[in-house]
Amino acid sequence: MSARMSRPSGSARLGAGADLIGESLACQRVRQLIERMAPTDRPLLIRGPTGAGKEVVARRVHRLGIQPEAPFVDVNCAAIPENLVESELFGHARGAFTGASNYRAGFFQQVGPGTLFLDEIGELPLALQPKLLRVLETREFRPVGSTDALPFHGRIVAATHRDLAQMVRDGQFREDLYYRLAVFVVELPGLDQRKEDIPALVRHFAGQQSRALSFTPEAMQRLYRQDWPGNVRQLRNLIDQLSVLAEDSRIDLATLAHFLPGQPEHTDLGDELADAVLKLPGGDKLELVQDWLTDRALARCNGNKSAAAQLLGVSRKTVERRLKAREAQALELDAQLARGRQAVETGEFRSAIPLLRRASELAQDPLNRFEALRLLGISLRSVNGWLCPQAQACYQAAFEAGRDHADPQALSTLQFGLWASQLMTLSLGQARATAQDMLQRAQHLPMARMEAHVAMANTLFWLGDGEETLACLARGDLLGGARPGGADMQGFDLSTLALTLEGLAAFQCGRFAQARTAMDILHQRASAQHHTAFNRVMALQGAGWLAALFEATNQLAELGEALHTLAHSQELDFYQGIGRILAGCARAAQGDSEGGETDIRLGYEQHIQRDGGVLFHSFQAWQRGDILLRAGQARQCLNLIGQAIDLALEHQERAYLGELLVVRARALWALGEPDVAEQELRGVISTAMALGSTPARLAAAHQLALLLRERGQFTLAQEALARALRGVEADGGAPVLARVQALQQALLAEY
């Protein structure tokens, strides 16, 4: 961890108490902003290129702030080891993890009422960002392994050289955290935007050296003309080098030449134009350039073909041939697109593919290209499935073509298909960015807004953020199964999917009664014969999934078999796999461990994984690992769970990460490694608390208490259970909760 804590000092070194040097207009504006923003306790975001002096600004804000005598803690987020980040920022309780022998105060506590400077905030791991958001929202934080919240009294100043807004769109930075940090924003200019300050900066840094330096006018002019990609830091480093290595303290052009890098070569204008054209979407770039030149020449000559030909340096007949060729191409495009559209409308998807592929090659204008690619993507998806790589490529290309031209509703529907493909492959960063873009575009489109909230909530669930999943559904007015049957843009009732997500997220957050209510409503919808087949499939999936979590074996067997049968009749391969997985869970719970484990494995491998999907991998691995462990196959279980954990971490999929870790610890215990198992279980409890996964926390505490009881450590076992039960609903019908409560009562009776 890279951090420094200091009191304000009089040092003038950059990053150690320096002030903003220079009188350029840009520099004056920054100073004025600082003076207005400093006397508050609100978060501040400093944006600017590397080496521009972001820490200088942060320290000036601190000195002019409400508590200038309080500590200034500088934390470099780019240097935080990911396995230590939470402990370093928030501290940890004794015994929170292996090696945590004493309580340690984190930086949020150490800073007191001072300023916590989070440099390079864009490098903060995505998994930690919800915790920072909660500190900003509640002014409280919890040390790792502690259930007690501590107050945060300080001010957060963050800085970055990265484009956080673009990172939000790319799913690499949380939008809600971005807006919390950017209450006040200081845009710090690079040195290229304030070159008139270079002489003052040079004199300032030269005055700090042990050997006084002076510069000839020619040398100063050379510094002024020089490019400074490293900004003020690079300039300061140059002065440091000159102070030590230059033979003479009077710096002239000849001396300077040995220390300055050569000027970058300027790119030829023709190369720049060619590179720009080559980056354009579409097929024949040469044809595209010819069209542009022809159209531009005709426009400049008011449609006069002879004048346009003279301007282009060709004959009039050449221009006329070009225009006729374009007219024939436009007629062919219209014909191919019309025939392709008709084929799609009549369900002849295979026949539509070559027609629409040709139309996409012919289309030059954005709207025709968007329509051709959209229909081609639908055809490829219908023939080859949601995860067809060609279909995904068509969706992406269509979206790029129509981003600024197509009807917003059509774009939204297209994006939902693109998002679904990304979710199936657990490309969660891309899925989140797509969902975020959908939300931004759907502000005044009610149906598209519903789609966008469902997409975002689904993504957040697989990222392991149950609380945010529920909050997202609430923002979309989708809790409680609201608006059933209200969306048909995707061919199914989105409220059923929203209700499934509500139940799953509520279960993960320990709101078991809410989850059970969602399961009951879904069961009712699955039984309603007036619903379409696909809507019943969606309801069966949700009800069955929740029945598996509640270990309702008989209900699960019924729902799993019904889902598999209905999905098979409708040729819905993915949902056949889900049905077989759920039926396998029930089969194992009814005593057929080998048959149940096989059903789960084949349901996943033959119907999901075979087509490139990895959705549900953690759930099926958790269930299979539990079955193998109960069947006495601990070594096979350990291998399976190890691979599943690696895959989950690779995809940042944390929905059932805690459950996988618990099964791994149980397997280690079964293999005769109780000490390692104990360490794992303590780590799982901390991980589950960080993720907000109540079932995983309860399961880990239950196993830890069993292990401690076996060793005769009854008091520690009781404490582990008591900590796990804090803040959990006492009654919700969840078996994982019932097991913890039963063991707690047994320990009280035994000890």
RAZI-V776651 format. One record per residue. N is the residue number from 1. PSI is psi in radians with two decimals (none if undefined). BURIAL is # if it has 16 or more other C-alpha atoms within 10 Angstrom, else .. D_FIRST is the distance of its C-alpha to the first C-alpha in Angstrom with 2 decimals. Layout:
# RAZI-V776651
N;PSI;BURIAL;D_FIRST
N;PSI;BURIAL;D_FIRST
This chain:
# RAZI-V776651
1;2.31;.;0.00
2;1.94;.;3.77
3;2.62;#;6.27
4;2.46;.;9.81
5;2.28;#;12.66
6;2.86;.;16.13
7;2.75;#;19.75
8;2.41;#;21.87
9;3.00;.;23.16
10;0.05;.;26.01
11;2.51;.;24.22
12;0.12;.;25.24
13;2.50;.;22.52
14;2.24;#;21.12
15;0.05;#;17.87
16;0.79;.;18.57
17;0.09;#;21.41
18;2.79;#;23.63
19;2.97;#;26.24
20;2.09;#;27.59
21;2.29;.;30.11
22;2.73;#;33.15
23;0.33;.;36.11
24;2.79;.;36.16
25;-0.70;.;36.98
26;-0.74;#;33.58
27;-0.70;#;31.84
28;-0.70;.;34.28
29;-0.72;.;33.62
30;-0.77;#;29.86
31;-0.72;#;30.68
32;-0.72;.;33.20
33;-0.77;.;30.84
34;-0.78;#;28.23
35;-0.54;.;31.02
36;-0.58;.;32.15
37;-0.48;#;28.83
38;-0.77;#;27.13
39;0.74;.;29.38
40;3.01;.;28.21
41;0.26;#;25.43
42;2.66;#;25.25
43;2.65;#;22.26
44;2.36;#;22.25
45;2.19;#;21.23
46;2.11;#;21.21
47;2.37;#;22.25
48;2.84;#;22.89
49;2.83;#;22.52
50;2.33;#;19.82
51;0.11;#;20.48
52;-0.23;#;22.80
53;0.64;#;21.16
54;-0.64;#;19.34
55;-0.57;#;17.30
56;-0.79;#;20.71
57;-0.78;#;22.12
58;-0.74;#;19.43
59;-0.62;#;20.06
60;-0.71;#;23.77
61;-0.75;#;23.64
62;-0.78;#;22.05
63;-0.56;#;24.73
64;0.06;#;27.49
65;-2.95;#;26.29
66;-0.60;#;27.57
67;1.18;#;25.27
68;-0.39;#;24.73
69;-0.15;.;24.43
70;2.92;#;21.63
71;2.61;#;17.95
72;1.96;#;16.17
73;2.10;#;12.44
74;2.04;#;10.78
75;2.16;#;7.79
76;1.77;#;7.47
77;-0.46;#;8.01
78;-0.30;#;8.94
79;0.21;.;5.78
80;2.06;#;4.72
81;2.30;.;6.58
82;-0.51;.;9.57
83;-0.15;.;10.51
84;-0.15;.;7.74
85;-0.82;#;7.62
86;-0.75;#;10.77
87;-0.70;#;10.23
88;-0.68;#;7.23
89;-0.78;#;9.40
90;-0.13;#;12.70
91;3.11;#;12.55
92;2.66;#;14.78
93;2.81;#;18.32
94;2.30;#;19.69
95;0.16;#;20.56
96;-0.55;#;18.59
97;3.01;#;17.65
98;2.21;.;18.20
99;-0.16;.;16.66
100;1.32;.;16.30
101;-0.31;.;18.96
102;2.82;.;18.40
103;2.44;.;17.57
104;2.24;#;14.19
105;2.33;#;14.01
106;3.14;#;11.30
107;-0.54;#;10.78
108;-0.49;#;13.97
109;-0.69;#;15.83
110;-0.57;#;14.60
111;-0.35;#;15.65
112;-2.29;#;19.15
113;0.18;#;21.60
114;-2.68;#;19.56
115;2.19;#;17.73
116;1.92;#;14.38
117;1.92;#;13.69
118;1.60;#;11.98
119;2.58;#;12.16
120;0.90;#;13.01
121;-0.41;#;13.81
122;-0.27;#;15.87
123;-0.02;#;13.07
124;2.26;#;12.23
125;2.48;#;13.62
126;-0.60;#;17.21
127;-0.46;#;17.10
128;-0.31;.;14.82
129;-0.64;#;16.92
130;-0.58;#;19.78
131;-0.70;#;17.79
132;-0.68;#;16.75
133;-0.73;#;20.41
134;-0.59;.;21.69
135;-0.77;#;19.91
136;-0.60;#;21.58
137;-0.69;.;24.83
138;-0.23;.;25.14
139;0.51;#;23.05
140;2.72;#;21.96
141;2.78;#;19.10
142;2.20;#;19.05
143;2.66;#;16.55
144;2.29;#;16.24
145;0.04;#;19.54
146;2.57;#;21.28
147;-0.03;.;24.24
148;2.25;.;24.32
149;2.40;.;23.12
150;2.56;#;21.73
151;2.55;.;22.60
152;2.10;#;20.32
153;-0.14;#;22.07
154;-2.94;#;20.05
155;2.44;#;20.11
156;2.19;#;17.80
157;2.14;#;17.89
158;2.71;#;16.46
159;2.63;#;16.90
160;2.63;#;17.45
161;-0.03;#;19.57
162;2.83;#;20.50
163;1.64;.;23.61
164;-0.60;#;22.44
165;-0.72;.;26.10
166;-0.64;.;26.58
167;-0.63;#;23.47
168;-0.80;#;25.11
169;-0.53;#;28.31
170;-0.01;#;26.66
171;0.30;#;25.11
172;-0.13;#;21.49
173;2.41;#;20.81
174;2.32;#;22.53
175;-0.75;#;25.48
176;-0.64;.;25.49
177;-0.69;#;21.90
178;-0.82;#;22.81
179;-0.47;.;25.82
180;-0.68;#;24.11
181;-0.59;#;21.63
182;0.70;#;24.47
183;-0.84;.;26.71
184;2.46;#;26.78
185;2.30;#;25.95
186;2.06;#;25.89
187;1.90;.;26.75
188;2.11;#;25.75
189;2.63;#;28.20
190;2.97;#;27.52
191;-0.45;#;29.39
192;-0.32;#;32.13
193;-0.05;.;32.97
194;0.84;.;33.35
195;-0.44;#;34.87
196;-0.24;.;37.20
197;-0.12;#;34.26
198;-0.81;#;33.71
199;-0.74;.;36.25
200;-0.70;.;34.76
201;-0.74;#;31.23
202;-0.82;#;32.65
203;-0.67;.;34.50
204;-0.88;#;31.52
205;-0.62;#;29.24
206;-0.62;#;32.26
207;-0.25;.;32.88
208;-0.22;#;29.51
209;2.72;.;30.34
210;-0.45;.;31.88
211;2.13;.;34.77
212;2.36;.;36.38
213;2.59;#;36.68
214;2.76;#;39.29
215;2.43;#;40.02
216;2.75;.;43.36
217;-0.65;.;44.22
218;-0.71;.;44.20
219;-0.72;#;40.71
220;-0.68;#;39.44
221;-0.64;.;41.20
222;-0.71;#;39.56
223;-0.63;#;36.09
224;-0.68;#;37.22
225;-0.33;.;38.34
226;2.51;#;35.31
227;2.44;#;32.88
228;1.32;#;29.29
229;-0.45;#;27.03
230;0.05;#;24.02
231;-2.53;#;25.53
232;-0.63;#;25.16
233;-0.73;#;22.30
234;-0.72;#;24.64
235;-0.77;#;27.50
236;-0.73;#;25.69
237;-0.66;.;24.68
238;-0.78;#;28.36
239;-0.67;#;29.58
240;-0.77;#;27.32
241;-0.77;.;28.82
242;-0.67;#;32.30
243;-0.63;#;32.02
244;-0.69;.;31.33
245;-0.42;.;33.24
246;2.41;#;36.15
247;-0.57;.;39.40
248;2.50;.;40.77
249;-0.23;#;39.19
250;1.92;.;41.39
251;2.09;#;39.67
252;-3.06;#;42.21
253;-0.73;#;42.23
254;-0.76;.;42.75
255;-0.75;#;39.78
256;-0.59;#;37.54
257;-0.50;.;38.59
258;-0.29;.;36.89
259;-0.24;.;33.44
260;2.44;.;33.61
261;2.73;.;33.07
262;2.69;.;36.21
263;2.43;.;36.91
264;2.54;.;36.20
265;2.43;.;39.33
266;2.38;.;40.58
267;2.39;.;41.23
268;2.45;.;44.90
269;-0.67;.;45.95
270;-0.69;.;47.74
271;-0.72;.;44.61
272;-0.77;.;42.69
273;-0.75;.;45.51
274;-0.77;.;45.79
275;-0.69;.;42.08
276;-0.73;.;42.25
277;-0.72;.;45.31
278;-0.39;.;43.84
279;-0.18;.;40.90
280;2.56;.;43.38
281;2.88;.;43.99
282;-3.12;#;47.36
283;-1.72;.;49.59
284;1.82;.;51.88
285;-0.58;.;50.17
286;-0.75;.;53.30
287;-0.67;.;55.42
288;-0.77;.;52.99
289;-0.69;.;53.16
290;-0.74;.;56.95
291;-0.77;#;57.14
292;-0.85;.;55.01
293;-0.73;.;57.12
294;-0.83;#;60.36
295;-0.70;.;59.43
296;-0.70;.;58.21
297;-0.73;#;61.35
298;-0.68;#;63.59
299;-0.74;.;61.82
300;-0.43;.;62.26
301;0.32;#;65.92
302;0.64;.;66.69
303;0.03;.;67.38
304;1.94;.;69.83
305;-0.68;#;69.45
306;-0.79;#;71.32
307;-0.69;#;69.21
308;-0.71;#;65.99
309;-0.72;#;67.17
310;-0.71;.;67.90
311;-0.63;#;64.44
312;-0.28;#;62.88
313;0.48;.;65.20
314;3.10;.;66.85
315;2.82;.;70.22
316;-0.68;#;71.04
317;-0.58;.;71.69
318;-0.75;.;68.16
319;-0.75;#;66.80
320;-0.71;.;69.31
321;-0.68;.;68.40
322;-0.73;.;64.76
323;-0.68;.;65.53
324;-0.69;.;67.76
325;-0.68;.;65.15
326;-0.66;.;62.65
327;-0.74;.;65.24
328;-0.67;.;65.91
329;-0.70;.;62.20
330;-0.68;#;61.85
331;-0.72;.;64.79
332;-0.72;#;63.30
333;-0.84;#;59.95
334;-0.73;.;61.76
335;-0.83;.;63.75
336;-0.73;#;60.87
337;-0.72;#;58.72
338;-0.78;.;61.64
339;-0.66;#;62.48
340;-0.74;#;58.87
341;-0.74;#;58.47
342;-0.70;.;61.74
343;-0.69;#;60.62
344;-0.77;#;57.41
345;-0.51;.;59.41
346;0.10;.;61.80
347;0.22;.;59.08
348;1.20;#;60.01
349;-0.66;#;56.44
350;-0.69;.;57.19
351;-0.52;.;59.91
352;-0.50;#;57.65
353;-0.93;#;54.95
354;-0.61;.;56.90
355;-0.81;#;58.36
356;-0.51;#;55.05
357;-0.74;#;53.38
358;-0.71;#;56.15
359;-0.69;#;55.84
360;-0.52;#;52.11
361;-0.62;.;53.01
362;-0.55;#;55.75
363;2.23;#;53.92
364;-0.61;#;52.68
365;2.58;.;52.42
366;-0.71;#;49.33
367;-0.78;#;51.32
368;-0.68;#;53.41
369;-0.72;#;50.48
370;-0.84;#;48.52
371;-0.73;#;51.52
372;-0.79;#;52.19
373;-0.64;#;48.63
374;-0.85;#;48.33
375;-0.62;#;51.54
376;-0.72;#;50.65
377;-0.74;#;47.35
378;-0.74;#;49.32
379;-0.81;#;51.85
380;-0.70;#;49.36
381;-0.70;#;47.46
382;-0.61;#;50.79
383;-0.73;.;51.89
384;-0.09;.;48.66
385;2.90;#;46.46
386;-0.55;#;43.40
387;0.23;#;41.17
388;2.09;#;43.49
389;-0.64;#;41.34
390;-0.66;.;44.20
391;-0.75;#;44.44
392;-0.74;#;40.76
393;-0.65;.;41.14
394;-0.74;#;44.20
395;-0.81;#;42.45
396;-0.78;#;39.67
397;-0.67;#;42.24
398;-0.72;#;44.47
399;-0.74;#;41.75
400;-0.68;#;40.88
401;-0.65;#;44.62
402;0.07;#;45.29
403;-0.79;.;42.14
404;0.15;.;44.04
405;-0.61;.;47.59
406;2.85;#;48.13
407;2.32;.;49.02
408;-0.66;#;45.93
409;-0.72;#;47.18
410;-0.69;#;47.67
411;-0.74;#;44.18
412;-0.80;#;42.75
413;-0.71;#;44.75
414;-0.75;#;43.62
415;-0.61;#;39.96
416;-0.71;#;40.36
417;-0.73;#;41.65
418;-0.77;#;38.79
419;-0.77;#;36.28
420;-0.70;#;38.11
421;-0.73;#;37.88
422;-0.68;#;34.13
423;-0.72;#;33.76
424;-0.57;#;36.03
425;0.10;#;33.77
426;0.64;#;30.59
427;1.27;#;29.41
428;-0.55;#;27.68
429;-0.79;#;25.80
430;-0.72;#;29.17
431;-0.70;#;31.01
432;-0.70;#;28.91
433;-0.71;#;29.40
434;-0.78;#;33.11
435;-0.68;#;33.43
436;-0.72;#;31.76
437;-0.65;#;34.22
438;-0.74;#;37.03
439;-0.74;#;36.17
440;-0.63;.;36.27
441;-0.32;#;39.57
442;0.29;#;41.22
443;-0.61;.;41.20
444;0.38;.;45.02
445;1.67;.;45.88
446;-0.82;.;46.15
447;-0.72;#;46.45
448;-0.60;#;43.67
449;-0.69;#;41.49
450;-0.81;#;42.15
451;-0.80;#;41.22
452;-0.74;#;37.97
453;-0.66;#;36.91
454;-0.76;#;37.85
455;-0.79;#;35.89
456;-0.76;#;32.72
457;-0.72;#;33.15
458;-0.76;#;33.72
459;-0.78;#;30.59
460;-0.64;#;28.47
461;-0.83;#;30.07
462;-0.40;#;29.09
463;-0.11;#;25.50
464;0.27;#;25.62
465;1.46;#;25.78
466;-0.72;#;29.04
467;-0.78;#;28.88
468;-0.55;#;28.48
469;-0.85;#;31.24
470;-0.69;#;33.57
471;-0.70;.;32.68
472;-0.75;#;33.42
473;-0.66;#;36.73
474;-0.72;.;37.57
475;-0.52;.;37.04
476;0.11;#;39.44
477;0.80;.;41.93
478;0.15;#;41.78
479;2.63;#;41.31
480;0.31;#;44.18
481;0.55;#;45.67
482;2.64;.;46.71
483;0.88;.;49.01
484;2.43;.;50.21
485;0.21;.;51.88
486;-0.11;.;50.74
487;2.20;#;49.14
488;0.12;.;51.04
489;-0.56;#;49.35
490;0.05;.;47.62
491;0.13;.;50.61
492;2.92;#;49.24
493;1.87;#;48.48
494;-0.44;#;44.88
495;-0.48;#;45.13
496;-0.73;#;45.43
497;-0.71;#;42.14
498;-0.70;#;40.59
499;-0.67;#;42.09
500;-0.82;#;40.67
501;-0.66;#;37.14
502;-0.82;#;37.73
503;-0.77;#;38.82
504;-0.79;#;35.95
505;-0.70;#;33.26
506;-0.71;#;35.08
507;-0.78;#;35.19
508;-0.54;#;31.45
509;0.01;#;30.92
510;0.21;#;33.42
511;1.26;#;36.21
512;-0.60;#;38.67
513;-0.72;#;41.84
514;-0.70;#;40.86
515;-0.71;#;40.08
516;-0.68;#;43.46
517;-0.77;.;45.29
518;-0.72;#;43.84
519;-0.74;#;44.97
520;-0.74;.;48.48
521;-0.75;#;48.89
522;-0.68;#;47.80
523;-0.71;#;50.28
524;-0.76;.;53.01
525;-0.62;#;52.24
526;-0.45;#;52.31
527;-0.16;.;55.79
528;1.95;.;57.15
529;-0.36;.;59.54
530;-0.20;.;59.86
531;2.66;#;56.26
532;2.81;.;55.85
533;-0.74;#;54.95
534;-0.64;#;51.49
535;-0.65;#;50.76
536;-0.65;#;51.90
537;-0.79;#;49.63
538;-0.74;#;46.63
539;-0.69;#;47.70
540;-0.71;#;48.30
541;-0.87;#;44.84
542;-0.81;#;43.18
543;-0.72;#;45.49
544;-0.71;#;45.16
545;-0.82;#;41.38
546;-0.62;#;41.25
547;-0.63;#;44.05
548;-0.71;#;41.93
549;-0.64;#;39.09
550;0.01;#;41.72
551;0.64;#;43.31
552;1.46;#;46.67
553;-0.88;#;48.26
554;-0.78;.;51.75
555;-0.69;.;50.58
556;-0.72;#;47.95
557;-0.76;#;50.66
558;-0.81;.;52.90
559;-0.74;#;50.30
560;-0.77;#;48.84
561;-0.71;#;52.32
562;-0.71;#;53.43
563;-0.79;#;50.43
564;-0.73;#;51.02
565;-0.83;#;54.74
566;-0.73;#;54.50
567;-0.64;#;51.77
568;-0.72;#;53.91
569;-0.48;.;56.97
570;0.07;.;55.12
571;0.75;.;53.51
572;1.55;#;49.98
573;-0.80;#;48.24
574;-0.78;#;44.71
575;-0.41;#;46.10
576;-0.74;#;48.33
577;-0.75;#;45.19
578;-0.73;#;43.68
579;-0.72;#;47.04
580;-0.64;#;47.19
581;-0.83;#;43.67
582;-0.72;#;44.59
583;-0.63;#;47.98
584;-0.67;#;46.39
585;-0.76;#;44.18
586;-0.72;#;47.41
587;-0.73;#;49.31
588;-0.72;#;46.83
589;-0.44;#;46.83
590;0.04;.;50.64
591;-0.25;.;50.58
592;1.39;.;50.59
593;-0.81;#;47.13
594;-0.80;.;47.94
595;-0.68;.;49.61
596;-0.78;#;46.92
597;-0.65;#;44.08
598;-0.75;#;46.15
599;-0.76;#;46.82
600;-0.81;#;43.15
601;-0.82;#;42.27
602;-0.63;#;45.18
603;-0.68;#;44.66
604;-0.85;#;41.17
605;-0.72;#;42.00
606;-0.39;.;45.37
607;-0.28;#;44.82
608;-1.02;#;41.15
609;-0.59;#;39.44
610;-0.59;.;42.55
611;0.21;#;42.27
612;0.05;.;38.60
613;2.64;#;37.28
614;0.08;#;34.40
615;2.46;#;34.71
616;0.04;#;35.33
617;-0.71;#;33.85
618;-0.67;#;31.54
619;-0.85;#;34.42
620;-0.60;#;36.94
621;-0.70;#;34.69
622;-0.84;#;33.93
623;-0.75;#;37.69
624;-0.70;#;38.71
625;-0.72;#;36.20
626;-0.72;#;37.56
627;-0.82;#;41.10
628;-0.70;#;40.48
629;-0.77;#;38.92
630;-0.39;.;41.88
631;0.09;.;44.19
632;0.26;.;42.81
633;1.13;#;41.07
634;-0.67;#;37.61
635;-0.79;.;36.81
636;-0.68;.;37.79
637;-0.79;#;35.79
638;-0.73;#;32.61
639;-0.79;.;33.06
640;-0.83;#;33.78
641;-0.64;#;30.85
642;-0.77;#;28.38
643;-0.69;.;29.63
644;-0.69;#;29.54
645;-0.75;#;25.92
646;-0.75;.;24.97
647;-0.69;.;27.11
648;-0.77;#;25.74
649;-0.64;.;22.11
650;-0.66;.;23.38
651;0.07;#;25.12
652;0.54;#;22.60
653;2.00;#;25.61
654;0.24;#;24.73
655;-0.74;#;28.14
656;0.48;#;28.93
657;-0.76;#;25.72
658;-0.74;#;25.84
659;-0.69;#;29.48
660;-0.73;#;28.80
661;-0.63;#;26.21
662;-0.79;#;28.79
663;-0.67;#;31.47
664;-0.75;#;29.37
665;-0.71;#;28.82
666;-0.70;#;32.56
667;-0.72;#;33.42
668;-0.70;#;31.42
669;-0.78;#;33.27
670;-0.48;#;36.54
671;0.19;.;35.88
672;0.48;.;35.66
673;1.16;.;31.94
674;-0.60;#;31.65
675;-0.77;.;28.65
676;-0.70;.;26.59
677;-0.72;#;28.10
678;-0.79;#;27.11
679;-0.75;#;23.43
680;-0.78;#;23.70
681;-0.67;#;25.54
682;-0.67;#;23.10
683;-0.65;#;20.34
684;-0.70;#;22.82
685;-0.77;#;23.48
686;-0.75;#;19.87
687;-0.77;#;19.84
688;-0.65;#;23.24
689;-0.70;#;22.33
690;-0.65;#;19.47
691;-0.26;#;22.05
692;0.46;#;24.82
693;1.68;#;27.00
694;-0.79;#;29.47
695;-0.72;#;31.64
696;-0.69;#;28.83
697;-0.76;#;27.63
698;-0.75;#;31.26
699;-0.73;#;31.93
700;-0.74;#;28.96
701;-0.66;#;29.97
702;-0.83;#;33.56
703;-0.68;#;32.82
704;-0.73;#;30.62
705;-0.67;#;33.48
706;-0.75;#;36.01
707;-0.78;#;34.11
708;-0.64;#;33.77
709;-0.69;#;37.45
710;-0.52;.;38.48
711;-0.03;.;36.91
712;0.21;.;38.68
713;1.22;.;35.59
714;-0.70;#;37.31
715;-0.79;.;35.46
716;-0.64;.;32.01
717;-0.77;#;33.57
718;-0.69;#;35.00
719;-0.70;.;31.74
720;-0.74;#;29.93
721;-0.72;#;32.73
722;-0.74;.;32.90
723;-0.70;#;29.23
724;-0.51;#;29.69
725;-0.16;#;32.83
726;2.24;.;31.49
727;0.11;.;32.14
728;2.42;#;33.96
729;2.29;.;37.50
730;-0.50;.;39.90
731;2.08;.;42.33
732;-0.05;#;41.69
733;0.25;.;43.32
734;2.17;#;40.23
735;-0.61;.;40.85
736;-0.62;#;37.20
737;-0.74;#;37.51
738;-0.65;.;40.95
739;-0.72;.;39.75
740;-0.78;#;37.13
741;-0.71;#;39.78
742;-0.74;.;42.35
743;-0.64;#;40.16
744;-0.76;#;39.32
745;-0.69;.;43.07
746;-0.70;.;43.78
747;-0.67;#;41.32
748;-0.63;.;42.92
749;-0.59;.;46.29
750;-0.52;.;45.25
751;none;.;43.47
